[in-house]
Amino acid sequence: MIQRKEYLSQLAAWRDEQVIKVITGIRRCGKSTLMLQFQDYLKADGVEESQIIAVNFEELEYEELLDYKKLYAYLKERIDPEKKNYIFLDEIQRVLSYEKVVDSLYIKDYADIYLTGSNSYMLSGDLATLLTGRYVEIKMLPLSFREFCEFTGMSSDSAFAEYIKVGGLPYVAAMDRRIEKADTYLEGIYNTVIVRDIEERQSRKDSDAGKRKINDIALLKSIAKYLASVIGSPVSIKSVTDYLISSGRKVSPNTVDDYIDALTEAFVFYEAERFDIVGKELLRTNRKYYMVDLGLRNHVFAKRRYDLGFTVENVVYFELLRRGYKVNIGKVGTTEVDFVASKNGEFQYIQVTADMTAEETFEREMRSLRLIKDNYEKMILTLDRYSVGNYEGIRVVNIIDWLMG
């Protein structure tokens, strides 16, 4: 069992603080395992077994606790008010009105609460209203490339081709990874996310005025397949709608918008908005979507052409998120910068390309960065090692070295 050290350190840093710890991320990215690892950490630090109360709502034995009143009674029976109680509720979004349980426990100084969920909608609506300023979200992703190397024991150079083929879901990294076997596993994950997790999202939205039901799974899969095919390209609701209409689907832009929201809330896709580098402001037009796991993308999207450049762009986007950056697409004049990564008021400008050895590619990737006149770091990430160096203050770095750094 691989230790997700960075996420464990985040949980340890928030331990015993008067905030609810909420771990979110796509199904099977390792949230349940992280909870178990943190429980082991607590026990090793002297916490007694009786102080830990854990419920996994994926397990049949806890099915009756999907009733929030029964869940509250179950927890109250096991809580010792004379000690600190560590309460772990896994896939809590399956419990309707669970926020009432969480809110009631939160006010008790003997309760330290940890939740996981596979849909970001759990942090909107009633829970957000009740718990504004009282929770922290730990956003969990599949294995980073460095974790994948540690998990598989492969060298970084030989592991990269495997990583972009099968992705970083922990169980995939643990199996023998024959492509047909990995694809069968990924198909199960994908269908579960598309059908079950989004249906659970819908059950919480049924009471929301003006919300359209996500009840056309074929349409949802069509939109997901299209977004997977245009990774790294600017997309608008209109362009997706036009594509679907040209394919024979009658659909409105509002419906497409709702279905894309469902896919991002289930952590299948993440969006990057456009950012005007000169004006330092977000732009409303067009955005890019990146798929949370390349194994899932390879399952969903039967490639018609080789798109290594967009694939490595997808890898870099999620690595920047792991490192705590807010990530946007950059616009400078009429040109684009792949990523503007910001943290603590500082910016970093990044271009991503599979190969920089061709002179025209080198000039194209450098051009937009040269147009940026501020003094923040400018960098090009590439798979080739021949062009690595520093050019007029613009660093060219090998992607694999950067991922391992």
Stockholm file with secondary structure:
# STOCKHOLM 1.0

chainA/1-405         MIQRKEYLSQLAAWRDEQVIKVITGIRRCGKSTLMLQFQDYLKADGVEESQIIAVNFEELEYEELLDYKKLYAYLKERIDPEKKNYIFLDEIQRVLSYEKVVDSLYIKDYADIYLTGSNSYMLSGDLATLLTGRYVEIKMLPLSFREFCEFTGMSSDSAFAEYIKVGGLPYVAAMDRRIEKADTYLEGIYNTVIVRDIEERQSRKDSDAGKRKINDIALLKSIAKYLASVIGSPVSIKSVTDYLISSGRKVSPNTVDDYIDALTEAFVFYEAERFDIVGKELLRTNRKYYMVDLGLRNHVFAKRRYDLGFTVENVVYFELLRRGYKVNIGKVGTTEVDFVASKNGEFQYIQVTADMTAEETFEREMRSLRLIKDNYEKMILTLDRYSVGNYEGIRVVNIIDWLMG
#=GR chainA/1-405 SS CCCCHHHHHHHHHHTTSSSEEEEECSTTSSHHHHHHHHHHHHHHTTCCGGGEEEEETTSGGGGGGGSHHHHHHHHHHHCCTTSCEEEEEETGGGSTTHHHHHHHHHTCTTEEEEEEESCGGGGSHHHHHHHTTSEEEEECCSCCHHHHHHHHCCCHHHHHHHHHHHCCCHHHHHSCCCHHHHHHHHHHHHHIIIIIIHHHHHHHHTTSTTCCCCCCHHHHHHHHHHHHHTTTSCBCHHHHHHHHHHTTCCCCHHHHHHHHHHHHHTTSEEEEEEEETTTTEEEEEEEEEEESCHHHHHHHCCCSSCCHHHHHHHHHHHHHHHTTCEEEEEEETTEEEEEEEEETTEEEEEEEESCCCSHHHHHHHHHHHHTCCSCSEEEEEESCSSSCEEETTEEEEEHHHHHHC
#=GC SS_cons         CCCCHHHHHHHHHHTTSSSEEEEECSTTSSHHHHHHHHHHHHHHTTCCGGGEEEEETTSGGGGGGGSHHHHHHHHHHHCCTTSCEEEEEETGGGSTTHHHHHHHHHTCTTEEEEEEESCGGGGSHHHHHHHTTSEEEEECCSCCHHHHHHHHCCCHHHHHHHHHHHCCCHHHHHSCCCHHHHHHHHHHHHHIIIIIIHHHHHHHHTTSTTCCCCCCHHHHHHHHHHHHHTTTSCBCHHHHHHHHHHTTCCCCHHHHHHHHHHHHHTTSEEEEEEEETTTTEEEEEEEEEEESCHHHHHHHCCCSSCCHHHHHHHHHHHHHHHTTCEEEEEEETTEEEEEEEEETTEEEEEEEESCCCSHHHHHHHHHHHHTCCSCSEEEEEESCSSSCEEETTEEEEEHHHHHHC
//
